[in-house]
Amino acid sequence: MTAPLVRRSPTHPAKVVAAVDLTPRMRRITLRTESMRGIELRPAQDVELLLREPSGRRVKRRYTIRHARPDAGELDLDVLLHGSGPGSHWGATARPGDEVEFQGPRGKLELRPAPWHLLVGDESALPAIAAISAALPVDEPALALIEVGDESDHLPVDHADVHWLHRGTASAGGPDLLAAALEDLDLAGLAGLPGRGYLMGESRAMVALRAVLEGRGIAHDAIFVKGYWNVGRPDRLAGRAPSRQPLPDRAHDVSG
Ligand SMILES: Cc1cc2nc3c(=O)[nH]c(=O)nc-3n(C[C@H](O)[C@H](O)[C@H](O)COP(=O)(O)OP(=O)(O)OC[C@H]3O[C@@H](n4cnc5c(N)ncnc54)[C@H](O)[C@@H]3O)c2cc1C
């Protein structure tokens, strides 16, 4: 089911060849680079863009490879326009002809066979959820719970039975909406079967949701947890946890 792992690679120069609005808050940026020609990727691998803050300081921001066209050396990145950080700014302003560098592909998620899969996350993980869901075998059912602002954030997700959760004007990044929906989720004939869980989104929210998934019968070791961003903190501080609040369990944060 999975291609051989592509190891982290040197910095790749790429050119933006297309930029289109998918929704009012999600923009698809297509990159082309010779070094991605013929590459084999796993679902939801990502690249680390080398960007600059307004001060000129170099920063890295990670974006999921939503689609790859290895024959053309092209990658589609779906960038959430959530604010004014360097990643969001790049997504909002990238134009065909722009140049950008990235490292990667990164990410070690291996899809393993299971009787069912439960994909959970916020809109920053929508590209990953869609990529993973589309890669699952047709005979392995998937449920997806995706928290977004409102209906205008919806995007197609193949294969999975998707439950969209609208936070409206509430702040992004809390676990409550997803937790309540997970507790109420009708598992019908799937309960009791050894499913796999995937949690991708705001770091502390995803940690909190792990216990909820375990409460729904998914084994601790069958849950993949990946923090994608941290409330109130730019990404350059990701991985540095305040002393009393642990970031995701790195033993299960296996996407690199
Ligand atoms: C493996 C991986 C794959 C990812 N794939 C994608 C992807 O495909 N598409 C995508 O859009 N993002 C993706 N992300 C998340 C993205 O890297 C972060 O959201 C990143 O912080 C965005 O950088 P920024 O410069 O826009 O904001 P930053 O400078 O990092 O942060 C500025 C402010 O914005 C807030 N913020 C950051 N991200 C969000 C958010 N999503 N929602 C609300 N507030 C936010 C921060 O708390 C901070 O206050 C991925 C992350 C990882 C680790």
The ligand as an ORCA input file, in Angstrom:
! r2SCAN-3c Opt
* xyz 0 1
  C       3.547     18.076      8.697
  C       2.735     19.353      8.553
  C       1.919     19.547      7.444
  C       1.158     20.720      7.310
  N       0.374     20.871      6.216
  C      -0.334     22.021      6.049
  C      -1.103     22.237      4.854
  O      -1.131     21.421      3.941
  N      -1.798     23.408      4.756
  C      -1.766     24.361      5.746
  O      -2.403     25.407      5.588
  N      -1.042     24.176      6.887
  C      -0.328     23.038      7.044
  N       0.431     22.853      8.179
  C       0.351     23.850      9.228
  C       1.239     25.065      8.984
  O       2.596     24.646      8.818
  C       1.115     25.983     10.207
  O      -0.213     26.442     10.310
  C       2.079     27.146     10.193
  O       2.137     27.682     11.505
  C       1.654     28.258      9.266
  O       2.671     29.231      9.282
  P       2.366     30.794      9.261
  O       3.679     31.425      8.936
  O       1.193     31.080      8.399
  O       1.952     31.156     10.749
  P       2.941     31.242     12.009
  O       3.941     32.345     11.837
  O       3.488     29.875     12.288
  O       1.943     31.630     13.168
  C       1.435     32.987     13.274
  C       0.185     32.969     14.141
  O      -0.824     32.235     13.446
  C      -1.322     31.195     14.265
  N      -1.586     30.030     13.381
  C      -0.679     29.223     12.770
  N      -1.299     28.275     12.032
  C      -2.636     28.483     12.204
  C      -3.794     27.833     11.727
  N      -3.733     26.755     10.926
  N      -5.012     28.296     12.090
  C      -5.115     29.376     12.909
  N      -4.050     30.052     13.409
  C      -2.828     29.604     13.057
  C      -0.215     30.903     15.292
  O      -0.770     30.405     16.482
  C       0.404     32.271     15.479
  O      -0.326     32.998     16.441
  C       1.214     21.693      8.321
  C       2.052     21.515      9.438
  C       2.792     20.353      9.550
  C       3.675     20.168     10.770
*
